[in-house]
Amino acid sequence: MRVRHLSGTVAAALAAAVVAAALAGPASAATPALKSLSGAGSTLVAPLVAEWGQEFPVFYGVHIQYQSVGSQAGLNRLASHDVDFAATDSPLTSAQHKACPTCGQIPWTLTGLGIGYHVKGAGNQLRLTPSVLAKIYLGKITKWNDRRITSLNPGVTLPALSITPIYTNASGDTSVFTQYLSKVSSTWRTQVGTGDTVNFPIGVTSNGNAGMTTLLQSTNGAIGYVGAAYLITHKLPAAAIENAAGDFQYPNLGNIVAAGATVKKVPDNGALSVVDPPKSAPAAYPLSTFSYVVVPANADAAHKAALRDWIAFAIGGGQKFGEGLDFAPVPSVVAKADRRAVQAFAGS
């Protein structure tokens, strides 16, 4: 996995300002201005929200306070009216909609869950198949020198070291990861299933992306599903995962973009999945995912105006701020749907 460095530009922020102004319309000046917006949720998207949060106040005078507490916790806080918006890495479930019936979701970025690992002496170019990954998390492959791993990695010396799978619960990332495992493994699908919280057969629990990163760094033999941004920032290796076309791909920006390109239409509710893209996308990284901003349609006029500007910034010029951390710009078909969704939210 290639390491890159984040670099925001004023030009990108200016572009976002133009988009937001276009969405705002001429009546926005009459709306009382807020000084801050609060949000909570996804740890996956937190590095990008932090970057956006530095640029947005420069042009709008609205400060962003974001709590990186996990997708479900963020949704809970939004439903309790403790924050103004939430972020989640998987589409809202029926239970989440029931808890916040006025809430809508807008996909605002695209990234990948890397399969990070810490195996001393193994290098940074391990390859894993979907079957092997599922068997590791099912507890059926327990040593790094298992022939099912070594056969995929000729020339790499893998030790007789116990594998320590790491997972997290109440997490949108876990929902994405278990969706993937359920698609590629019938055993996982029938014995464990999908969701933001599941009963993992084996492993060590962690607290979000930051907690999983810390455990990966400190545990020789560990493996975990981690946002690409965290792997880049902490210079941790990610395995190349075999996709549906039979090609091994890393969670690099181009491979995430290729996964996003498989989206041809956006449903009215904005729910999308690019997990395990079809074999017609040989460059696609199979654990790519959209992340969503969630907002309540019954927000007051001042909050709607500020949220409209914030989301318009994020889906407009703000997209450029994420590329150094493997947050890809949303595909044009998604960006177009996003703009319609922002307009509908602002006018509701």
C-alpha positions as CSV (number, residue, x, y, z in Angstrom):
1,M,0.0,0.0,0.0
2,R,1.4,3.3,-1.0
3,V,1.8,6.0,1.6
4,R,0.8,9.5,0.6
5,H,0.6,12.8,2.5
6,L,-2.5,15.0,2.9
7,S,-2.3,18.5,1.4
8,G,-5.4,20.8,1.4
9,T,-5.5,23.8,-0.9
10,V,-7.3,27.2,-0.6
11,A,-8.5,26.7,-4.2
12,A,-10.4,23.6,-3.1
13,A,-12.1,25.5,-0.3
14,L,-13.0,28.3,-2.7
15,A,-14.5,25.8,-5.0
16,A,-16.6,24.4,-2.2
17,A,-17.8,27.9,-1.3
18,V,-19.0,28.4,-4.9
19,V,-21.0,25.1,-4.7
20,A,-22.5,26.0,-1.3
21,A,-23.5,29.4,-2.5
22,A,-25.2,28.0,-5.5
23,L,-27.2,25.6,-3.3
24,A,-28.0,28.2,-0.8
25,G,-30.0,30.5,-3.1
26,P,-30.6,34.2,-2.6
27,A,-32.8,33.9,0.5
28,S,-29.9,32.5,2.7
29,A,-28.9,36.0,4.0
30,A,-32.1,36.3,5.9
31,T,-31.4,33.2,8.0
32,P,-29.7,33.9,11.4
33,A,-26.2,32.6,11.3
34,L,-24.9,29.9,13.6
35,K,-21.4,30.0,15.0
36,S,-20.9,26.2,15.3
37,L,-22.2,22.8,14.3
38,S,-21.8,19.6,16.3
39,G,-21.5,16.1,14.9
40,A,-20.6,12.6,16.1
41,G,-20.1,9.2,14.7
42,S,-17.8,7.3,12.3
43,T,-14.2,7.0,13.3
44,L,-13.4,6.0,9.7
45,V,-14.2,9.4,8.3
46,A,-12.9,11.4,11.3
47,P,-9.5,12.3,9.6
48,L,-11.4,13.8,6.6
49,V,-13.9,15.6,8.8
50,A,-11.0,17.0,10.8
51,E,-9.5,18.4,7.5
52,W,-12.8,19.8,6.4
53,G,-13.3,21.3,9.9
54,Q,-10.1,23.3,9.5
55,E,-11.1,24.8,6.1
56,F,-14.9,25.3,6.5
57,P,-14.8,28.1,9.2
58,V,-12.4,30.2,7.1
59,F,-15.2,30.8,4.5
60,Y,-18.4,30.4,6.5
61,G,-17.4,31.4,10.1
62,V,-19.1,28.2,11.4
63,H,-16.9,25.9,13.5
64,I,-17.3,22.2,13.4
65,Q,-17.1,20.1,16.6
66,Y,-17.0,16.4,15.7
67,Q,-16.9,13.5,18.2
68,S,-15.2,10.4,16.8
69,V,-17.2,7.9,18.8
70,G,-18.3,5.3,16.3
71,S,-21.2,5.2,13.9
72,Q,-23.9,3.8,16.2
73,A,-23.0,6.1,19.1
74,G,-23.1,9.1,16.7
75,L,-26.6,8.0,15.4
76,N,-27.8,7.6,19.0
77,R,-26.6,11.2,19.9
78,L,-28.4,12.6,16.8
79,A,-31.6,10.8,17.7
80,S,-31.3,12.2,21.2
81,H,-30.8,15.7,19.7
82,D,-27.3,16.0,21.3
83,V,-25.6,16.8,18.0
84,D,-26.6,18.4,14.7
85,F,-25.4,15.7,12.4
86,A,-24.0,12.2,12.5
87,A,-21.7,10.2,10.3
88,T,-21.9,6.5,9.5
89,D,-20.1,4.1,7.2
90,S,-23.1,1.9,6.3
91,P,-26.6,2.8,5.2
92,L,-29.2,3.3,7.9
93,T,-30.9,0.1,9.0
94,S,-34.7,0.0,9.6
95,A,-34.0,0.1,13.4
96,Q,-31.8,3.2,13.0
97,H,-34.5,4.8,10.8
98,K,-37.1,4.0,13.5
99,A,-34.9,5.7,16.2
100,C,-34.6,8.8,14.0
101,P,-37.6,8.8,11.6
102,T,-36.9,12.3,10.2
103,C,-33.2,11.5,9.5
104,G,-31.9,11.2,5.9
105,Q,-28.5,10.0,4.7
106,I,-26.2,11.5,2.1
107,P,-23.1,9.7,0.9
108,W,-20.3,12.3,1.2
109,T,-17.1,10.3,0.6
110,L,-15.7,7.0,-0.5
111,T,-12.8,5.1,1.0
112,G,-11.6,1.6,1.8
113,L,-11.2,-0.7,4.8
114,G,-7.7,-2.0,4.6
115,I,-6.8,-5.4,6.1
116,G,-3.9,-4.2,8.2
117,Y,-1.5,-6.7,9.8
118,H,1.5,-6.9,12.1
119,V,3.8,-9.8,11.4
120,K,7.5,-9.2,12.0
121,G,9.6,-10.2,9.0
122,A,6.6,-10.6,6.7
123,G,7.1,-7.5,4.7
124,N,4.4,-5.2,3.4
125,Q,3.0,-7.1,0.3
126,L,1.0,-10.0,1.7
127,R,-1.8,-11.3,-0.3
128,L,-5.1,-12.8,1.0
129,T,-8.1,-14.4,-0.7
130,P,-11.7,-13.8,0.6
131,S,-11.8,-17.4,1.7
132,V,-8.6,-17.2,3.7
133,L,-9.8,-13.9,5.3
134,A,-13.1,-15.4,6.3
135,K,-11.4,-18.5,7.7
136,I,-9.1,-16.3,9.8
137,Y,-12.1,-14.5,11.4
138,L,-14.0,-17.8,11.8
139,G,-11.0,-19.2,13.8
140,K,-10.3,-21.9,11.2
141,I,-6.9,-20.5,10.2
142,T,-5.0,-19.8,13.4
143,K,-1.3,-19.6,12.4
144,W,0.5,-17.2,10.0
145,N,2.4,-20.1,8.5
146,D,-0.7,-22.0,7.5
147,R,-0.2,-23.4,4.0
148,R,-3.4,-21.6,2.8
149,I,-1.6,-18.3,3.5
150,T,1.9,-19.3,2.5
151,S,0.7,-20.7,-0.8
152,L,-0.5,-17.2,-1.7
153,N,2.8,-15.6,-0.7
154,P,5.7,-17.5,-2.3
155,G,9.0,-16.1,-1.2
156,V,7.7,-14.7,2.0
157,T,8.8,-16.3,5.2
158,L,5.8,-16.5,7.6
159,P,6.4,-17.5,11.2
160,A,4.5,-20.2,13.2
161,L,2.9,-17.3,15.0
162,S,-0.7,-17.2,16.3
163,I,-3.1,-14.9,14.4
164,T,-4.9,-12.4,16.5
165,P,-8.0,-11.1,14.7
166,I,-9.1,-7.7,15.9
167,Y,-12.7,-6.4,15.6
168,T,-14.9,-3.6,16.9
169,N,-18.6,-3.5,17.6
170,A,-21.4,-0.9,17.3
171,S,-19.5,0.1,14.2
172,G,-20.4,0.9,10.6
173,D,-17.0,-0.5,9.6
174,T,-18.1,-3.8,11.2
175,S,-21.3,-3.7,9.2
176,V,-19.3,-3.3,6.0
177,F,-16.8,-6.0,6.9
178,T,-19.4,-8.5,7.9
179,Q,-21.4,-7.7,4.8
180,Y,-18.3,-8.6,2.8
181,L,-17.6,-11.8,4.7
182,S,-21.2,-12.8,4.2
183,K,-21.0,-12.3,0.5
184,V,-17.8,-14.3,0.1
185,S,-18.4,-17.1,2.7
186,S,-21.6,-19.1,3.1
187,T,-20.3,-20.3,6.5
188,W,-19.9,-16.8,7.8
189,R,-23.3,-15.8,6.4
190,T,-25.1,-18.7,8.1
191,Q,-23.1,-18.8,11.4
192,V,-22.3,-15.2,12.1
193,G,-24.2,-12.9,9.7
194,T,-24.0,-9.1,9.2
195,G,-24.5,-6.1,11.3
196,D,-22.7,-3.3,13.2
197,T,-22.5,-5.7,16.1
198,V,-22.1,-9.5,15.7
199,N,-20.7,-12.3,17.8
200,F,-17.2,-12.8,16.4
201,P,-16.2,-16.4,16.9
202,I,-12.6,-15.4,17.8
203,G,-10.5,-12.3,18.4
204,V,-9.9,-9.3,20.5
205,T,-12.2,-6.3,20.6
206,S,-11.1,-2.7,20.1
207,N,-12.5,0.8,20.2
208,G,-13.0,2.1,16.7
209,N,-10.3,2.7,14.1
210,A,-7.9,4.4,16.6
211,G,-8.2,1.5,19.0
212,M,-7.7,-1.1,16.3
213,T,-4.7,0.8,15.0
214,T,-3.1,0.8,18.4
215,L,-3.7,-2.9,18.9
216,L,-2.2,-3.6,15.4
217,Q,0.9,-1.6,16.3
218,S,1.4,-3.4,19.6
219,T,0.4,-7.0,18.8
220,N,2.8,-9.1,16.7
221,G,0.5,-11.5,14.8
222,A,-2.5,-9.2,14.7
223,I,-4.8,-8.6,11.8
224,G,-7.7,-6.1,11.6
225,Y,-10.0,-4.1,9.3
226,V,-8.9,-0.4,9.4
227,G,-9.7,2.7,7.5
228,A,-7.0,3.3,4.8
229,A,-6.4,6.8,6.3
230,Y,-5.2,5.3,9.6
231,L,-2.9,2.8,7.8
232,I,-1.3,5.6,5.8
233,T,-0.9,7.9,8.8
234,H,0.6,5.2,11.0
235,K,2.6,3.6,8.1
236,L,1.1,0.1,8.7
237,P,1.0,-2.4,5.9
238,A,-2.3,-3.6,4.3
239,A,-2.8,-6.9,2.6
240,A,-3.8,-7.1,-1.1
241,I,-7.2,-8.7,-1.3
242,E,-8.3,-10.8,-4.2
243,N,-11.4,-9.3,-5.9
244,A,-14.2,-10.9,-7.9
245,A,-12.1,-10.7,-11.0
246,G,-9.3,-12.7,-9.4
247,D,-6.9,-9.7,-9.1
248,F,-5.2,-8.8,-5.8
249,Q,-5.7,-5.1,-5.0
250,Y,-4.7,-2.8,-2.2
251,P,-6.8,0.0,-0.7
252,N,-5.1,2.6,-2.8
253,L,-7.0,5.6,-4.2
254,G,-7.3,4.4,-7.8
255,N,-8.7,1.0,-6.7
256,I,-11.2,2.7,-4.4
257,V,-12.2,4.9,-7.3
258,A,-12.7,1.8,-9.5
259,A,-15.0,0.4,-7.0
260,G,-17.1,3.6,-6.8
261,A,-17.3,3.6,-10.6
262,T,-19.5,0.5,-10.5
263,V,-22.3,2.7,-9.1
264,K,-24.6,3.6,-12.0
265,K,-27.7,4.8,-10.1
266,V,-28.4,6.2,-6.7
267,P,-31.7,5.2,-5.0
268,D,-33.9,7.9,-3.4
269,N,-32.7,7.0,0.1
270,G,-29.0,7.4,-0.9
271,A,-28.1,3.9,0.3
272,L,-25.2,2.4,-1.7
273,S,-22.9,-0.5,-1.5
274,V,-19.7,-1.2,-3.4
275,V,-18.6,-4.1,-1.2
276,D,-17.2,-7.0,-3.4
277,P,-17.7,-5.3,-6.8
278,P,-18.4,-7.5,-9.9
279,K,-15.6,-9.1,-11.9
280,S,-16.3,-6.5,-14.6
281,A,-14.2,-4.1,-12.4
282,P,-10.8,-5.8,-12.2
283,A,-9.1,-2.8,-10.6
284,A,-11.7,-2.4,-7.8
285,Y,-10.7,-2.9,-4.2
286,P,-13.3,-5.2,-2.7
287,L,-13.6,-3.6,0.7
288,S,-14.4,-0.1,-0.5
289,T,-17.3,1.8,1.2
290,F,-19.2,5.0,1.1
291,S,-19.5,7.1,4.3
292,Y,-22.7,9.1,5.0
293,V,-23.6,12.2,6.7
294,V,-27.0,11.9,8.5
295,V,-29.2,15.0,9.2
296,P,-32.7,15.5,10.6
297,A,-35.3,17.0,8.2
298,N,-37.0,18.7,11.2
299,A,-33.9,20.9,12.0
300,D,-34.8,24.6,12.5
301,A,-34.0,27.1,9.7
302,A,-30.7,28.3,11.2
303,H,-29.4,24.8,11.5
304,K,-30.6,23.8,8.1
305,A,-28.8,26.8,6.5
306,A,-25.5,25.9,8.3
307,L,-25.9,22.2,7.6
308,R,-26.7,22.9,3.9
309,D,-23.4,24.9,3.6
310,W,-21.4,22.3,5.5
311,I,-22.6,19.4,3.4
312,A,-22.3,21.4,0.1
313,F,-18.7,22.2,1.1
314,A,-18.0,18.5,1.8
315,I,-19.5,17.1,-1.4
316,G,-18.0,20.0,-3.5
317,G,-14.5,21.4,-3.2
318,G,-14.0,19.6,0.1
319,Q,-13.6,16.3,-1.8
320,K,-10.1,17.3,-2.8
321,F,-8.9,17.4,0.8
322,G,-9.2,13.6,1.2
323,E,-7.2,12.2,-1.7
324,G,-3.9,12.1,0.3
325,L,-5.6,9.7,2.8
326,D,-7.4,7.6,0.2
327,F,-10.7,9.3,0.5
328,A,-11.9,9.3,-3.1
329,P,-14.2,11.9,-4.6
330,V,-17.7,10.5,-4.9
331,P,-18.5,9.4,-8.5
332,S,-20.3,12.1,-10.6
333,V,-23.6,10.2,-10.5
334,V,-23.4,10.2,-6.7
335,A,-22.4,13.9,-6.6
336,K,-25.4,14.8,-8.7
337,A,-27.7,12.9,-6.4
338,D,-26.1,14.5,-3.4
339,R,-26.7,18.0,-4.7
340,R,-30.4,17.1,-5.2
341,A,-30.5,15.7,-1.6
342,V,-29.0,18.8,-0.1
343,Q,-31.5,21.0,-2.0
344,A,-34.4,18.8,-0.8
345,F,-33.1,19.0,2.8
346,A,-32.7,22.7,2.7
347,G,-36.2,23.2,1.3
348,S,-38.0,20.7,3.6
